[in-house]
Amino acid sequence: MRLLIMGPPGAGKGTQAKFIAEHFKIPAISTGDIFRANVSQGTPLGVEAKSYMDKGEYVPDEVTNRMVRDRIDEPDAVNGFLLDGYPRTLSQVDELDGMIAFTGHRLDAVVVLACDQDEIVERLLQRAQVEGRADDTEDVVRRRQEVYAAETAPLIDIYRERGLLIEVDGMGEVAEVTQRIFDALDVVPES
């Protein structure tokens, strides 16, 4: 399975990605996790990414595309993957199309978690306290929501037009949301 999981920041994509990846025995690839690892290690990519992340902005496409291409070329992604946090822009959709076509495969489905924006902001502020994430201030969280609405939400229509979109209610208990996702994905034929 070659899948994407989308939804606004704080919708629970990372949590659900772990369950989906385990269910389908594919790696969950989170651009946010890769960026945070590079930031904590002080790599050149991390330093560059941090300057954007601290403002709630997206890391430039050329940096993100290179990182994703390298990651999906790794051996554990040969039989599929779940991307979380990519693509976020129209040019990244085109880039991902090329990456997948190059391997002779296609994207199987795009899961979108739909959530209430105010609840998402509250979730992210709570997570910031628990995990000590300095980048999750209320202003930055709200800015991320604005950037998502302007730049990423329009991609949902592209995947809807392609017949790949699976919209799932992301509100409620984690296990309930997971079951909704599995019920929707278990009928999707693998490429």
HELIX and SHEET records of a PDB file:
HELIX    1   1 LYS A   13  PHE A   24  1                                  12    
HELIX    2   2 THR A   31  GLN A   41  1                                  11    
HELIX    3   3 PRO A   44  MET A   53  1                                  10    
HELIX    4   4 ASP A   61  ILE A   72  1                                  12    
HELIX    5   5 PRO A   75  ALA A   77  5                                   3    
HELIX    6   6 LEU A   90  PHE A  102  1                                  13    
HELIX    7   7 GLN A  117  GLU A  131  1                                  15    
HELIX    8   8 GLU A  138  VAL A  147  1                                  10    
HELIX    9   9 TYR A  148  THR A  152  3                                   5    
HELIX   10  10 ALA A  153  GLU A  161  1                                   9    
HELIX   11  11 VAL A  174  LEU A  185  1                                  12    
SHEET    1   A 5 ALA A  28  SER A  30  0                                        
SHEET    2   A 5 PHE A  81  ASP A  84  1                                        
SHEET    3   A 5 ARG A   2  MET A   6  1                                        
SHEET    4   A 5 ALA A 109  ALA A 114  1                                        
SHEET    5   A 5 LEU A 165  ASP A 169  1                                        
END                                                                             
